[in-house]
């Protein structure tokens, strides 16, 4: 049901199919919202059986603020809001894309999604450090390129925020090519930023890889092993 809803949202963007099967999409949406609404109401009503939400009123309030409950309500709100609020047609179209949030409901049923969430929570400090370092590199690299390239290309490096587009494309190794340094010093600095970008994206990849190895080992009851060197992760981290 969740996967079919995501597919329906995507297929509806094809104008010919959306016109030809408009009635089918409409009935499927009504049916899906009905199922998800009943599911949400039943979960809200029975949540007091869980010791974490034991209180009749406060327990349900706490449950309504939980991650899964918020995802559930966001998945059905786009259907109900236009019924009660005078909303512009453009906003209604934008709200329709919020139906893609139903994909997040899989986190309740998918073991792999739960493991992924655990990895993100357990490695959030390390990932934030990597994100901070990437932000510093982006600001410094863009600032230096602005100073070096501004006179040579005032239209492309008109300001530091404008230079940040080049910085993002270079650090992510995408290299769109629409903005590039032309001075010798600018090219030299660009090469340094590009090389550092490779390392910057290898860092969070390594963090997530070790986190997945640790979580999968816990899940299987096996010792956690580094996916690169084969040594126990506890020993690798202690060195």
Residue frames as a rotation matrix with the C-alpha (Angstrom) as fourth column:
UNK 1
0.568 0.823 0.000 0.00
0.823 -0.568 0.000 0.00
0.000 0.000 -1.000 0.00
UNK 2
0.494 -0.458 -0.739 2.77
0.118 -0.807 0.579 2.46
-0.861 -0.373 -0.344 0.93
UNK 3
-0.592 -0.776 0.216 4.84
0.280 0.053 0.958 1.62
-0.756 0.628 0.186 -2.15
UNK 4
-0.231 0.595 0.770 1.77
0.972 0.105 0.210 1.92
0.044 0.797 -0.602 -4.40
UNK 5
0.747 0.502 -0.437 1.05
0.560 -0.828 0.006 5.38
-0.359 -0.249 -0.900 -2.98
UNK 6
0.020 -0.833 -0.553 4.56
-0.049 -0.554 0.831 6.56
-0.999 0.011 -0.052 -3.76
UNK 7
-0.721 -0.242 0.649 4.30
0.569 0.329 0.754 5.13
-0.396 0.913 -0.100 -7.29
UNK 8
0.234 0.910 0.343 0.93
0.972 -0.205 -0.119 6.87
-0.038 0.361 -0.932 -7.75
UNK 9
0.627 -0.063 -0.776 2.36
0.188 -0.955 0.230 10.26
-0.756 -0.290 -0.587 -6.75
UNK 10
-0.441 -0.884 -0.157 5.22
-0.041 -0.155 0.987 9.82
-0.897 0.441 0.032 -9.22
UNK 11
-0.621 0.235 0.747 3.04
0.757 0.427 0.495 8.57
-0.203 0.873 -0.444 -12.09
UNK 12
0.437 0.875 -0.206 0.55
0.805 -0.483 -0.345 11.43
-0.402 -0.015 -0.916 -11.58
UNK 13
0.073 -0.484 -0.872 3.24
-0.093 -0.874 0.477 13.88
-0.993 0.047 -0.109 -12.70
UNK 14
-0.904 -0.234 0.357 2.99
0.305 0.232 0.924 12.35
-0.299 0.944 -0.138 -16.21
UNK 15
-0.648 0.669 -0.364 0.29
-0.593 -0.743 -0.310 14.59
-0.478 0.015 0.878 -17.67
UNK 16
-0.421 0.497 -0.759 -1.14
-0.696 0.359 0.622 12.07
0.582 0.790 0.195 -20.16
UNK 17
-0.599 0.151 -0.786 -1.48
0.391 0.912 -0.123 9.33
0.699 -0.381 -0.605 -17.53
UNK 18
-0.908 0.250 -0.337 -2.84
0.225 -0.388 -0.894 11.76
-0.354 -0.887 0.296 -14.94
UNK 19
-0.533 0.735 -0.420 -5.58
-0.820 -0.570 0.044 12.83
-0.207 0.368 0.907 -17.36
UNK 20
-0.356 0.368 -0.859 -6.41
-0.526 0.681 0.510 9.36
0.773 0.633 -0.049 -18.65
UNK 21
-0.202 0.210 -0.957 -6.58
0.566 0.822 0.061 7.70
0.799 -0.530 -0.285 -15.22
UNK 22
-0.628 -0.045 0.777 -7.69
-0.400 -0.838 -0.371 10.68
0.668 -0.544 0.508 -13.12
UNK 23
0.410 0.877 0.252 -10.68
-0.737 0.156 0.658 8.80
0.537 -0.455 0.710 -11.67
UNK 24
0.584 -0.271 -0.765 -8.54
0.361 0.931 -0.054 5.77
0.727 -0.245 0.642 -10.79
UNK 25
-0.534 -0.843 0.054 -6.00
0.383 -0.299 -0.874 7.96
0.753 -0.446 0.483 -9.01
UNK 26
-0.378 0.459 0.804 -8.76
-0.686 -0.722 0.090 9.79
0.622 -0.517 0.588 -7.15
UNK 27
0.708 0.692 -0.142 -10.44
-0.448 0.595 0.668 6.61
0.546 -0.409 0.731 -5.90
UNK 28
0.306 -0.683 -0.663 -7.12
0.588 0.683 -0.433 5.08
0.749 -0.258 0.611 -4.93
UNK 29
-0.654 -0.547 0.522 -6.21
-0.004 -0.688 -0.726 8.24
0.756 -0.477 0.448 -2.98
UNK 30
0.059 0.772 0.633 -9.52
-0.847 -0.297 0.441 8.22
0.529 -0.562 0.636 -1.11
UNK 31
0.808 0.224 -0.546 -9.14
-0.018 0.934 0.357 4.52
0.590 -0.278 0.758 -0.30
UNK 32
-0.065 -0.941 -0.333 -5.53
0.584 0.235 -0.777 4.96
0.809 -0.245 0.535 0.85
UNK 33
-0.616 -0.124 0.778 -6.31
-0.391 -0.810 -0.438 7.97
0.684 -0.574 0.450 3.04
UNK 34
0.470 0.856 0.216 -9.20
-0.692 0.205 0.692 6.05
0.548 -0.474 0.689 4.57
UNK 35
0.651 -0.303 -0.696 -6.93
0.407 0.913 -0.016 3.12
0.640 -0.273 0.718 5.45
UNK 36
-0.418 -0.908 0.031 -4.17
0.502 -0.259 -0.825 5.37
0.757 -0.330 0.564 6.83
UNK 37
-0.311 0.386 0.869 -6.68
-0.633 -0.766 0.113 7.43
0.709 -0.515 0.482 8.82
UNK 38
0.786 0.605 -0.125 -8.19
-0.353 0.606 0.713 4.35
0.507 -0.516 0.690 10.44
UNK 39
0.310 -0.765 -0.565 -4.69
0.653 0.603 -0.458 3.09
0.691 -0.227 0.687 11.19
UNK 40
-0.595 -0.574 0.563 -3.72
0.053 -0.727 -0.685 6.40
0.802 -0.378 0.463 12.83
UNK 41
0.083 0.722 0.687 -6.89
-0.794 -0.369 0.484 6.58
0.603 -0.585 0.542 14.94
UNK 42
0.853 0.233 -0.467 -6.50
0.007 0.890 0.456 2.97
0.522 -0.392 0.757 16.10
UNK 43
-0.055 -0.949 -0.309 -2.85
0.669 0.195 -0.717 3.50
0.741 -0.247 0.624 16.99
UNK 44
-0.571 -0.115 0.813 -3.72
-0.327 -0.876 -0.353 6.69
0.753 -0.468 0.463 18.89
UNK 45
0.422 0.840 0.341 -6.51
-0.721 0.082 0.688 4.90
0.550 -0.536 0.640 20.75
UNK 46
0.921 -0.018 -0.388 -4.54
0.161 0.927 0.339 1.77
0.353 -0.375 0.857 21.68
UNK 47
0.108 -0.976 0.190 -1.19
-0.050 -0.197 -0.979 3.44
0.993 0.096 -0.070 22.42
UNK 48
0.236 0.022 0.972 -2.04
-0.911 -0.343 0.229 3.54
0.338 -0.939 -0.060 26.16
UNK 49
0.994 0.085 -0.067 -1.37
-0.064 0.960 0.272 -0.21
0.088 -0.266 0.960 26.23
UNK 50
0.233 -0.972 -0.002 2.31
0.484 0.118 -0.867 0.66
0.844 0.201 0.498 25.82
UNK 51
0.347 -0.121 -0.930 3.92
0.930 -0.086 0.358 1.49
-0.124 -0.989 0.082 29.22
UNK 52
-0.731 -0.681 0.036 5.56
0.677 -0.718 0.160 4.55
-0.083 0.141 0.986 27.65
UNK 53
-0.771 0.536 0.345 2.12
-0.272 -0.766 0.582 6.06
0.576 0.355 0.737 26.96
UNK 54
-0.733 0.441 -0.518 0.23
0.639 0.707 -0.302 4.68
0.233 -0.552 -0.800 29.97
UNK 55
-0.650 0.502 -0.571 -1.59
0.127 -0.670 -0.732 7.91
-0.750 -0.548 0.371 30.88
UNK 56
0.089 0.802 0.591 -4.92
0.810 0.287 -0.511 8.19
-0.580 0.524 -0.624 29.03
UNK 57
0.942 0.324 -0.087 -4.56
0.232 -0.817 -0.528 11.84
-0.242 0.477 -0.845 27.98
UNK 58
0.480 -0.828 -0.289 -0.88
-0.688 -0.560 0.461 12.70
-0.544 -0.022 -0.839 28.36
UNK 59
-0.201 -0.545 0.814 0.14
0.085 0.818 0.569 9.33
-0.976 0.184 -0.118 26.99
UNK 60
0.427 0.438 0.791 -1.78
0.816 0.191 -0.546 9.95
-0.390 0.878 -0.276 23.79
UNK 61
0.953 -0.157 -0.259 -0.28
-0.218 -0.950 -0.224 13.45
-0.210 0.270 -0.939 23.53
UNK 62
0.066 -0.988 0.138 3.22
-0.565 0.077 0.821 11.96
-0.822 -0.132 -0.554 23.86
UNK 63
-0.123 -0.057 0.991 2.37
0.545 0.830 0.116 9.34
-0.829 0.555 -0.071 21.26
UNK 64
0.812 0.507 0.288 1.04
0.522 -0.412 -0.746 12.00
-0.260 0.757 -0.600 18.87
UNK 65
0.773 -0.576 -0.265 4.40
-0.586 -0.809 0.048 13.77
-0.242 0.118 -0.963 19.13
UNK 66
0.165 -0.731 0.662 6.45
0.020 0.674 0.739 10.65
-0.986 -0.108 0.126 18.41
UNK 67
-0.654 -0.562 -0.506 8.29
-0.462 -0.232 0.856 10.27
-0.599 0.794 -0.108 15.11
UNK 68
-0.907 0.297 0.300 6.06
0.417 0.734 0.536 7.56
-0.061 0.611 -0.789 13.67
UNK 69
0.002 0.971 -0.238 2.86
0.838 -0.131 -0.529 9.36
-0.545 -0.198 -0.814 14.68
UNK 70
0.015 -0.071 -0.997 4.04
-0.226 -0.972 0.066 12.64
-0.974 0.224 -0.031 13.13
UNK 71
-0.911 -0.364 -0.193 4.86
-0.283 0.215 0.935 10.81
-0.299 0.906 -0.299 9.88
UNK 72
-0.626 0.736 0.257 1.41
0.761 0.649 -0.005 9.19
-0.170 0.192 -0.966 9.95
UNK 73
0.249 0.776 -0.579 -0.43
0.561 -0.603 -0.567 12.50
-0.789 -0.184 -0.586 10.37
UNK 74
-0.241 -0.411 -0.879 1.68
-0.466 -0.746 0.476 14.28
-0.852 0.524 -0.012 7.74
UNK 75
-0.951 -0.148 0.271 0.87
0.124 0.620 0.775 11.48
-0.282 0.771 -0.571 5.31
UNK 76
-0.311 0.919 0.243 -2.88
0.950 0.299 0.087 12.18
0.007 0.258 -0.966 5.47
UNK 77
-0.160 0.241 -0.957 -3.02
0.421 -0.860 -0.287 15.95
-0.893 -0.449 0.036 6.16
UNK 78
-0.904 -0.219 -0.368 -2.64
-0.192 -0.562 0.805 17.00
-0.383 0.798 0.466 2.48
UNK 79
-0.713 0.697 0.080 -5.96
0.524 0.454 0.721 15.25
0.466 0.556 -0.689 1.78
UNK 80
0.044 0.814 -0.579 -7.93
0.999 -0.020 0.048 16.89
0.027 -0.581 -0.814 4.60
UNK 81
-0.572 -0.354 -0.740 -6.54
0.526 -0.851 0.001 20.44
-0.630 -0.389 0.672 4.69
UNK 82
-0.975 0.196 0.109 -8.28
-0.032 -0.603 0.797 21.71
0.222 0.774 0.594 1.50
UNK 83
-0.264 0.937 -0.230 -11.61
0.680 0.349 0.645 20.56
0.684 0.014 -0.729 2.96
UNK 84
0.398 0.416 -0.818 -11.38
0.915 -0.251 0.318 22.85
-0.073 -0.874 -0.480 5.99
UNK 85
-0.041 -0.502 -0.864 -9.12
0.320 -0.826 0.464 25.71
-0.947 -0.257 0.194 4.87
UNK 86
0.944 0.325 -0.046 -9.37
0.083 -0.371 -0.925 28.06
-0.318 0.870 -0.377 1.87
UNK 87
0.063 -0.994 0.093 -6.08
0.161 0.102 0.982 27.16
-0.985 -0.047 0.166 0.21
UNK 88
0.209 -0.104 -0.972 -4.72
-0.840 -0.529 -0.124 28.47
-0.501 0.843 -0.198 -3.08
UNK 89
0.965 0.235 -0.112 -4.57
-0.257 0.779 -0.573 25.94
-0.047 0.582 0.812 -5.95
UNK 90
0.312 -0.927 -0.207 -0.78
-0.448 0.048 -0.893 26.24
0.838 0.371 -0.401 -6.14
UNK 91
-0.353 -0.400 0.846 -0.48
-0.935 0.114 -0.336 25.36
0.038 -0.909 -0.414 -2.46
UNK 92
0.585 0.630 0.511 -2.78
-0.613 0.756 -0.229 22.38
-0.531 -0.179 0.828 -2.97
UNK 93
0.839 -0.337 -0.428 -0.50
-0.218 0.512 -0.831 21.13
0.499 0.790 0.356 -5.74
UNK 94
-0.182 -0.951 0.249 2.50
-0.660 -0.069 -0.748 21.54
0.729 -0.300 -0.616 -3.44
UNK 95
-0.064 0.233 0.970 0.69
-0.943 0.304 -0.135 19.72
-0.326 -0.924 0.200 -0.63
UNK 96
0.870 0.429 -0.242 0.12
-0.490 0.802 -0.342 16.76
0.048 0.416 0.908 -2.93
UNK 97
0.246 -0.862 -0.442 3.83
-0.292 0.369 -0.882 16.09
0.924 0.346 -0.160 -2.98
UNK 98
-0.310 -0.293 0.904 3.74
-0.944 -0.021 -0.330 15.72
0.116 -0.956 -0.270 0.80
UNK 99
0.789 0.606 0.103 2.08
-0.610 0.792 0.013 12.39
-0.074 -0.073 0.995 0.07
UNK 100
0.341 -0.759 -0.555 5.60
-0.222 0.509 -0.832 11.17
0.914 0.407 0.005 -0.65
UNK 101
-0.349 -0.434 0.830 6.09
-0.888 -0.130 -0.441 11.30
0.299 -0.891 -0.340 3.13
UNK 102
0.716 0.644 0.270 4.07
-0.692 0.707 0.149 8.09
-0.094 -0.293 0.951 3.22
UNK 103
0.467 -0.645 -0.605 7.28
-0.131 0.626 -0.768 6.43
0.874 0.438 0.208 2.10
UNK 104
-0.474 -0.680 0.559 8.65
-0.631 -0.180 -0.755 7.18
0.614 -0.711 -0.344 5.59
UNK 105
0.426 0.703 0.570 5.95
-0.904 0.350 0.244 4.93
-0.029 -0.619 0.785 7.04
UNK 106
0.629 -0.255 -0.734 8.11
-0.143 0.891 -0.431 2.03
0.764 0.376 0.524 5.87
UNK 107
-0.398 -0.848 0.350 10.44
-0.524 -0.103 -0.846 2.78
0.753 -0.519 -0.403 8.79
UNK 108
0.015 0.482 0.876 7.85
-0.977 0.192 -0.089 1.14
-0.211 -0.855 0.474 11.06
UNK 109
0.846 0.474 0.243 7.72
-0.403 0.868 -0.292 -2.08
-0.349 0.150 0.925 9.04
UNK 110
0.740 -0.615 -0.274 11.19
-0.059 0.346 -0.936 -2.38
0.670 0.709 0.220 7.49
UNK 111
0.799 -0.520 -0.301 14.01
0.517 0.340 0.785 -3.85
-0.306 -0.784 0.541 9.57
UNK 112
-0.078 -0.879 0.470 16.62
0.980 -0.153 -0.125 -2.30
0.182 0.451 0.874 7.27
UNK 113
0.161 0.209 0.965 15.07
0.182 -0.967 0.179 1.16
0.970 0.147 -0.194 7.75
UNK 114
0.979 0.197 0.047 15.15
-0.020 -0.137 0.990 0.70
0.201 -0.971 -0.130 11.52
UNK 115
0.437 -0.893 -0.110 18.81
0.838 0.359 0.410 -0.31
-0.327 -0.272 0.905 11.39
UNK 116
-0.152 -0.464 0.873 19.58
0.761 -0.618 -0.196 2.70
0.630 0.635 0.447 9.21
UNK 117
0.585 0.446 0.678 17.87
-0.074 -0.803 0.592 4.97
0.808 -0.396 -0.436 11.74
UNK 118
0.931 -0.289 -0.222 19.88
0.300 0.261 0.918 3.43
-0.207 -0.921 0.330 14.58
UNK 119
0.072 -0.955 0.288 23.12
0.997 0.070 -0.019 4.00
-0.002 0.289 0.957 12.65
UNK 120
-0.002 -0.024 1.000 22.27
0.384 -0.923 -0.022 7.67
0.923 0.384 0.012 12.06
UNK 121
0.859 0.369 0.354 21.46
-0.172 -0.443 0.880 8.16
0.482 -0.817 -0.317 15.74
UNK 122
0.801 -0.573 -0.175 24.55
0.489 0.457 0.743 6.37
-0.346 -0.680 0.646 17.02
UNK 123
-0.160 -0.921 0.356 26.91
0.974 -0.089 0.208 8.12
-0.160 0.380 0.911 14.60
UNK 124
0.722 0.561 0.405 25.27
0.644 -0.759 -0.097 11.55
0.253 0.331 -0.909 14.67
UNK 125
0.734 -0.497 -0.463 28.16
0.020 -0.665 0.746 13.20
-0.679 -0.557 -0.478 16.57
UNK 126
-0.291 -0.896 0.334 30.77
0.396 0.205 0.895 11.99
-0.871 0.393 0.295 14.09
UNK 127
-0.071 0.346 0.936 28.57
0.996 -0.020 0.083 12.89
0.048 0.938 -0.343 11.12
UNK 128
0.906 0.405 -0.122 28.02
0.417 -0.903 0.103 16.40
-0.068 -0.144 -0.987 12.53
UNK 129
0.268 -0.898 -0.350 31.79
0.026 -0.357 0.934 16.85
-0.963 -0.259 -0.072 12.83
UNK 130
-0.490 -0.427 0.760 32.23
0.714 0.304 0.631 15.77
-0.501 0.851 0.156 9.20
UNK 131
0.373 0.717 0.589 29.43
0.905 -0.422 -0.059 18.14
0.206 0.555 -0.806 8.14
UNK 132
0.844 -0.107 -0.526 31.03
0.176 -0.871 0.459 21.00
-0.507 -0.480 -0.716 10.09
UNK 133
-0.189 -0.982 -0.006 34.41
0.192 -0.043 0.980 20.41
-0.963 0.184 0.197 8.47
UNK 134
-0.321 0.150 0.935 32.75
0.940 0.170 0.295 20.28
-0.115 0.974 -0.195 5.04
UNK 135
0.753 0.654 0.072 31.04
0.657 -0.754 -0.017 23.59
0.043 0.060 -0.997 5.79
UNK 136
0.499 -0.668 -0.552 34.34
0.011 -0.632 0.775 25.18
-0.866 -0.393 -0.308 6.81
UNK 137
-0.503 -0.707 0.497 36.00
0.488 0.242 0.839 23.95
-0.713 0.664 0.223 3.61
UNK 138
0.098 0.634 0.767 33.10
0.992 -0.122 -0.026 25.26
0.077 0.764 -0.641 1.54
UNK 139
0.915 0.282 -0.290 33.26
0.335 -0.930 0.153 28.73
-0.227 -0.237 -0.945 3.09
UNK 140
0.226 -0.914 -0.336 37.06
-0.069 -0.359 0.931 29.01
-0.972 -0.187 -0.145 2.97
UNK 141
-0.468 -0.420 0.777 37.40
0.669 0.406 0.622 27.58
-0.577 0.812 0.091 -0.54
UNK 142
0.343 0.694 0.633 34.64
0.929 -0.349 -0.120 29.81
0.138 0.630 -0.764 -1.93
UNK 143
0.863 -0.043 -0.503 36.07
0.167 -0.916 0.365 32.88
-0.477 -0.399 -0.783 -0.20
UNK 144
-0.126 -0.988 -0.084 39.58
0.073 -0.094 0.993 32.33
-0.989 0.119 0.084 -1.57
UNK 145
-0.416 0.012 0.909 38.25
0.873 0.287 0.395 31.69
-0.256 0.958 -0.130 -5.08
UNK 146
0.714 0.692 0.106 36.19
0.699 -0.696 -0.163 34.87
-0.039 0.191 -0.981 -4.87
UNK 147
0.582 -0.563 -0.587 39.29
-0.074 -0.755 0.651 36.89
-0.810 -0.336 -0.481 -3.95
UNK 148
-0.450 -0.852 0.267 41.34
0.153 0.221 0.963 35.33
-0.880 0.474 0.031 -6.76
UNK 149
-0.622 0.216 0.753 38.73
0.767 0.359 0.531 35.15
-0.156 0.908 -0.389 -9.54
UNK 150
0.225 0.835 -0.503 36.52
0.644 -0.514 -0.566 38.18
-0.731 -0.196 -0.653 -8.91
UNK 151
-0.009 -0.286 -0.958 38.49
-0.411 -0.872 0.264 40.56
-0.911 0.397 -0.110 -11.12
UNK 152
-0.913 -0.399 -0.084 38.90
-0.251 0.389 0.886 38.00
-0.321 0.830 -0.456 -13.91
UNK 153
-0.670 0.739 -0.073 35.26
0.421 0.458 0.783 36.81
0.612 0.494 -0.618 -13.85
UNK 154
-0.947 0.277 0.165 33.10
-0.309 -0.633 -0.710 39.43
-0.092 -0.723 0.684 -12.10
UNK 155
-0.165 0.946 -0.278 29.93
-0.878 -0.013 0.478 37.92
0.449 0.323 0.833 -13.58
UNK 156
0.258 0.229 -0.939 30.54
-0.027 0.973 0.229 34.37
0.966 -0.034 0.257 -12.28
UNK 157
-0.205 -0.369 -0.907 32.33
0.918 0.248 -0.308 35.20
0.339 -0.896 0.288 -9.01
UNK 158
-0.002 0.306 0.952 30.34
0.136 -0.943 0.304 38.32
0.991 0.130 -0.040 -8.17
UNK 159
0.264 0.103 0.959 30.20
-0.892 -0.352 0.284 37.51
0.367 -0.930 -0.001 -4.45
UNK 160
-0.764 -0.545 0.346 31.17
-0.643 0.687 -0.338 34.84
-0.053 -0.480 -0.875 -1.95
UNK 161
-0.055 0.796 0.603 27.63
-0.358 0.548 -0.756 33.34
-0.932 -0.257 0.255 -1.96
UNK 162
0.735 0.281 -0.617 27.83
-0.662 0.103 -0.742 33.15
-0.145 0.954 0.262 -5.78
UNK 163
-0.182 -0.902 -0.391 31.23
-0.872 0.332 -0.361 31.45
0.455 0.275 -0.847 -5.49
UNK 164
-0.412 0.062 0.909 29.70
-0.683 0.639 -0.354 28.89
-0.603 -0.767 -0.221 -3.13
UNK 165
0.753 0.652 -0.086 27.89
-0.524 0.515 -0.678 27.31
-0.398 0.556 0.730 -6.09
UNK 166
0.365 -0.731 -0.577 31.30
-0.595 0.294 -0.748 26.52
0.716 0.616 -0.327 -7.55
UNK 167
-0.503 -0.611 0.612 32.41
-0.853 0.235 -0.467 25.32
0.141 -0.756 -0.639 -4.10
UNK 168
0.170 0.660 0.732 29.50
-0.651 0.633 -0.419 22.89
-0.740 -0.405 0.537 -3.77
UNK 169
0.909 0.193 -0.370 30.01
-0.417 0.484 -0.770 21.51
0.031 0.854 0.520 -7.29
UNK 170
0.121 -0.956 -0.268 33.75
-0.640 0.132 -0.757 21.08
0.759 0.263 -0.596 -6.66
UNK 171
-0.488 -0.310 0.816 33.60
-0.865 0.298 -0.404 19.59
-0.118 -0.903 -0.414 -3.15
UNK 172
0.335 0.693 0.639 30.97
-0.495 0.706 -0.506 17.08
-0.802 -0.147 0.580 -4.26
UNK 173
-0.652 -0.722 0.232 33.16
-0.099 0.384 0.918 16.27
-0.752 0.575 -0.322 -7.32
UNK 174
0.387 0.840 0.381 30.13
0.447 0.190 -0.874 16.90
-0.806 0.508 -0.302 -9.57
UNK 175
-0.600 -0.756 -0.262 31.90
0.195 -0.456 0.868 19.52
-0.776 0.469 0.421 -11.68
UNK 176
0.457 0.868 0.196 29.04
0.467 -0.046 -0.883 20.97
-0.757 0.495 -0.426 -13.74
UNK 177
-0.350 -0.726 0.592 31.49
0.901 -0.086 0.426 23.16
-0.258 0.682 0.684 -15.64
UNK 178
0.527 0.608 0.594 29.28
0.740 -0.672 0.032 26.25
0.419 0.423 -0.804 -15.80
UNK 179
0.872 -0.345 0.349 31.61
-0.453 -0.838 0.304 28.05
0.188 -0.423 -0.887 -13.37
UNK 180
0.688 -0.715 -0.124 35.35
0.724 0.688 0.051 27.36
0.049 -0.125 0.991 -13.35
UNK 181
0.539 -0.572 -0.618 38.50
0.012 -0.728 0.686 29.29
-0.842 -0.377 -0.385 -12.38
UNK 182
0.920 -0.213 0.329 40.61
0.346 0.046 -0.937 30.63
0.184 0.976 0.116 -15.26
UNK 183
0.557 -0.773 0.303 43.56
-0.761 -0.621 -0.185 32.23
0.332 -0.128 -0.935 -13.47
UNK 184
-0.114 -0.684 -0.720 46.60
-0.177 0.728 -0.663 30.04
0.978 0.052 -0.204 -12.63
UNK 185
-0.903 -0.218 0.371 46.22
-0.379 -0.002 -0.925 30.65
0.203 -0.976 -0.081 -8.89
UNK 186
-0.058 0.971 0.233 42.48
-0.975 -0.005 -0.223 30.00
-0.215 -0.240 0.947 -9.10
UNK 187
0.489 0.191 -0.851 43.03
-0.546 0.828 -0.128 26.69
0.680 0.528 0.509 -10.87
UNK 188
-0.563 -0.760 -0.326 45.63
-0.129 0.470 -0.873 25.69
0.817 -0.449 -0.362 -8.28
UNK 189
-0.767 0.347 0.540 43.23
-0.615 -0.157 -0.773 26.47
-0.184 -0.924 0.334 -5.43
UNK 190
0.267 0.919 -0.291 40.43
-0.963 0.266 -0.041 24.69
0.040 0.291 0.956 -7.30
UNK 191
0.071 -0.332 -0.941 42.56
-0.314 0.888 -0.337 21.55
0.947 0.319 -0.041 -7.60
UNK 192
-0.902 -0.422 0.089 43.26
-0.188 0.198 -0.962 21.59
0.389 -0.885 -0.257 -3.86
UNK 193
-0.400 0.839 0.370 39.55
-0.847 -0.183 -0.499 21.99
-0.350 -0.513 0.784 -3.03
UNK 194
0.374 0.547 -0.749 38.64
-0.816 0.577 0.014 19.17
0.440 0.606 0.663 -5.44
UNK 195
-0.344 -0.587 -0.733 41.16
-0.099 0.799 -0.594 16.77
0.934 -0.132 -0.332 -3.86
UNK 196
-0.952 0.019 0.306 39.98
-0.307 -0.073 -0.949 17.69
0.004 -0.997 0.075 -0.36
UNK 197
-0.086 0.995 -0.051 36.39
-0.996 -0.087 -0.030 17.10
-0.034 0.048 0.998 -1.50
UNK 198
0.074 0.043 -0.996 37.19
-0.384 0.923 0.011 13.47
0.920 0.382 0.085 -2.29
UNK 199
-0.783 -0.458 -0.420 38.42
0.208 0.442 -0.872 12.96
0.586 -0.771 -0.251 1.27
UNK 200
-0.781 0.514 0.356 35.48
-0.618 -0.547 -0.565 14.83
-0.096 -0.661 0.744 2.75
UNK 201
0.241 0.932 -0.272 32.94
-0.947 0.287 0.146 12.48
0.214 0.223 0.951 1.23
UNK 202
-0.102 -0.340 -0.935 35.00
-0.078 0.940 -0.333 9.41
0.992 0.039 -0.122 2.04
UNK 203
-0.901 -0.311 0.302 34.89
-0.283 -0.104 -0.953 10.41
0.328 -0.945 0.005 5.72
UNK 204
-0.221 0.872 0.438 31.10
-0.915 -0.029 -0.403 10.14
-0.339 -0.490 0.804 6.30
UNK 205
0.416 0.324 -0.850 31.05
-0.676 0.735 -0.050 7.04
0.609 0.595 0.525 4.09
UNK 206
-0.473 -0.683 -0.557 33.57
-0.042 0.649 -0.760 5.39
0.880 -0.336 -0.335 6.43
UNK 207
-0.824 0.230 0.519 31.62
-0.564 -0.239 -0.790 6.53
-0.057 -0.943 0.327 9.50
UNK 208
0.201 0.978 -0.053 28.39
-0.972 0.192 -0.133 5.03
-0.120 0.078 0.990 8.15
UNK 209
0.210 -0.184 -0.960 30.16
-0.455 0.851 -0.262 1.84
0.866 0.492 0.095 7.04
UNK 210
-0.815 -0.547 -0.191 31.59
-0.064 0.413 -0.909 1.22
0.576 -0.728 -0.371 10.51
UNK 211
-0.591 0.675 0.442 28.23
-0.754 -0.269 -0.599 2.08
-0.285 -0.687 0.668 12.07
UNK 212
0.396 0.735 -0.551 26.43
-0.875 0.484 0.017 -0.40
0.280 0.475 0.834 9.82
UNK 213
-0.186 -0.547 -0.816 29.01
-0.193 0.835 -0.516 -3.07
0.963 0.062 -0.261 10.61
UNK 214
-0.949 -0.175 0.261 28.50
-0.270 0.032 -0.962 -2.51
0.160 -0.984 -0.078 14.33
UNK 215
-0.238 0.947 0.217 24.69
-0.910 -0.139 -0.391 -2.55
-0.340 -0.290 0.894 14.13
UNK 216
0.392 0.363 -0.845 24.58
-0.719 0.694 -0.035 -5.63
0.574 0.621 0.534 11.90
UNK 217
-0.556 -0.655 -0.512 26.95
-0.118 0.672 -0.731 -7.42
0.823 -0.346 -0.451 14.27
UNK 218
-0.823 0.349 0.448 24.68
-0.513 -0.118 -0.850 -6.58
-0.244 -0.930 0.276 17.21
UNK 219
0.130 0.950 -0.285 21.69
-0.987 0.098 -0.125 -7.75
-0.091 0.298 0.950 15.19
UNK 220
0.442 -0.025 -0.896 23.36
-0.427 0.873 -0.235 -11.07
0.789 0.487 0.375 14.39
UNK 221
0.952 -0.109 0.286 25.10
-0.243 0.297 0.923 -11.45
-0.186 -0.949 0.256 17.74
UNK 222
0.563 -0.811 0.158 28.55
0.787 0.467 -0.404 -11.38
0.254 0.352 0.901 16.14
UNK 223
0.060 -0.624 -0.779 31.63
0.623 -0.586 0.517 -9.26
-0.780 -0.517 0.354 17.01
UNK 224
0.921 0.283 -0.268 31.80
0.024 -0.727 -0.687 -5.98
-0.389 0.626 -0.676 15.06
UNK 225
0.022 -0.919 0.394 34.56
0.756 0.273 0.595 -5.99
-0.654 0.285 0.701 12.42
UNK 226
-0.068 -0.142 -0.988 35.90
-0.359 -0.920 0.157 -3.06
-0.931 0.365 0.011 10.39
UNK 227
0.805 0.473 0.359 34.80
0.134 0.444 -0.886 -3.52
-0.579 0.761 0.294 6.74
UNK 228
0.795 -0.539 -0.277 38.16
-0.550 -0.450 -0.704 -2.20
0.255 0.712 -0.655 5.50
UNK 229
-0.182 -0.980 0.076 40.90
-0.900 0.135 -0.415 -3.76
0.396 -0.144 -0.907 7.63
UNK 230
0.168 0.325 -0.931 39.03
-0.087 0.945 0.314 -6.72
0.982 0.029 0.187 9.13
UNK 231
-0.839 -0.490 -0.237 40.02
0.213 0.105 -0.971 -5.82
0.501 -0.865 0.016 12.70
UNK 232
-0.067 0.819 -0.570 37.47
0.994 0.105 0.034 -5.61
0.088 -0.565 -0.821 15.55
UNK 233
0.287 0.248 0.925 35.98
0.409 -0.905 0.116 -2.11
0.866 0.345 -0.361 15.55
UNK 234
0.990 0.083 -0.112 36.61
0.134 -0.354 0.926 -1.62
0.038 -0.932 -0.362 19.27
UNK 235
0.287 -0.957 -0.053 40.33
0.730 0.182 0.658 -2.23
-0.620 -0.227 0.751 18.69
UNK 236
-0.158 -0.316 0.935 40.45
0.908 -0.418 0.012 0.02
0.388 0.851 0.353 15.63
UNK 237
0.618 0.478 0.624 38.75
0.225 -0.868 0.443 2.87
0.753 -0.134 -0.644 17.52
UNK 238
0.925 -0.262 -0.275 41.11
0.265 -0.074 0.961 2.44
-0.272 -0.962 0.001 20.47
UNK 239
0.093 -0.955 0.280 44.24
0.978 0.141 0.156 2.88
-0.189 0.259 0.947 18.36
